[in-house]
Amino acid sequence: MRGPATQSYAELFRRENMSEQSTAIQVTILDKEYQVNCPPSDQEALIKSARYLDESMRKIKGRGNIHGAEKIAIMAALNITHDMLRKNRLINETRQTTSEQVQSLEEKIDLALASSRQLEF
């Protein structure tokens, strides 16, 4: 079994990217280097993700109240997950509101068209 430093990104998303050949990408997170296998189409996203995680971990480390890379990583994961879930909730709420607005507009258009047809007769 591989350790976290050699966990294959491609293994996590194999079904989506079976046709692409993975290559090793080196990322640095909190001054530690990791080799990660990744399909070419996901390399840019992986690098951005690693930078984002590194920045998040550095902020947590900089506060000075949490010590140890593992604890810092867990707090960063919790913060990132919390932000993602909050944004997903906002997206879903916006999607629902937009859907309701579109339905209301469709009803108004239908009423206007029906009224217009009655005036033609």
N, C-alpha and C positions, 0 to 999 in steps of 0.2 A: 504494500500500500504506500502511496506517495504521501509525503508530508505537505504542509500548506505551501511551502516555498516552491514545490514542483506540481502543484495541482493544475491540471490541464483545463484551461478555459473551454477548449473545444469539447472535452468530455462532458461538460455541463450542457452544451447546446448541440450535441452531435446530430440529433434528428433534424435540426434546422439547417445544418451546414455539412451534410454528409458528402456533398460533391466537391467541397473545397479542401485542399491540402493545408494542414496547419503548419505554421512555422513558429519557432521559438522567438518570443519577444522578451526583452529584459526591461523590467520596471523597478523603480526604487521607491520604497515606501518607508518612511521614518528611518532613513539612512541604511536600510537593508535592501539588498538586491534580490529580486525574484525572477526566475525564468518561468514564463507562462506560454504554453502552446495556444495558438490562436489562428483561426482562418484569416487570410488576408483582408477579407471584407469587414472584419471586426477589429482590426488592429488599431485604427484611429480611436474607436470607442473605448477599447481596452486601455489605451494610453491615457485618454482623458479621465477615465474612471480611476485609474491608479493615481493620477495627479490630484483628483478631487479627494480621494481617500487620504492621500498624504497630507494635503492641506488641512483636512478635518482633524486628523490625528495630531498634527503639529499644533493646532489651536488648543486642543484638549491638553496636550503635554505642556504647552506654554502657560496654561492657567496654574499649573503646579499642584493641583489638589488630587490628581490621579497619577499613580506611579505604576510602571511596568507596561511593556508593550502590549501584552495580552489584554489588560484592563483598558488601556487606551483604545485598542482596536475594537473591543466590545462596545465601549461608549460611543465611538465613531459610528459603528454599525447601527446602534440604537438611534442615534441622532439622524443618520441618513435615512433609515427606514421610517422614522417618524415623519420626516419632511416629505418623503415619497408618498406615504399614506395620506398625509394632509393634502398634498397637491392632487392626488387621485380623487379624494373626496370632493375637492373644489371643482375639478374637471367634471365629475359626474353631476354635481349640482348645477353647474353651468350648462351642461348638456341637457339636463332635464328642463331647466328654465327655457333654454332655446327651443326645445321641442314643443313646449307649451305655447311659446310665443308664435311659432310657425303654425301650430294648429289653430290658434286664435285668428291669425291672419288668413288662413285658408277658409275658415268659417265666414269671416267678413267678406272675402272675395266671393264666396258662394252666394252670400246674401245679396251683395251688390249685383252680381250677374243675374240672379233670379229677379231682382227688382227691375233691372234693365230690360229683361225679356218681357216682363209684364207691361212695361211702358210701350214696347214695340207693338203689342197687340192692341 
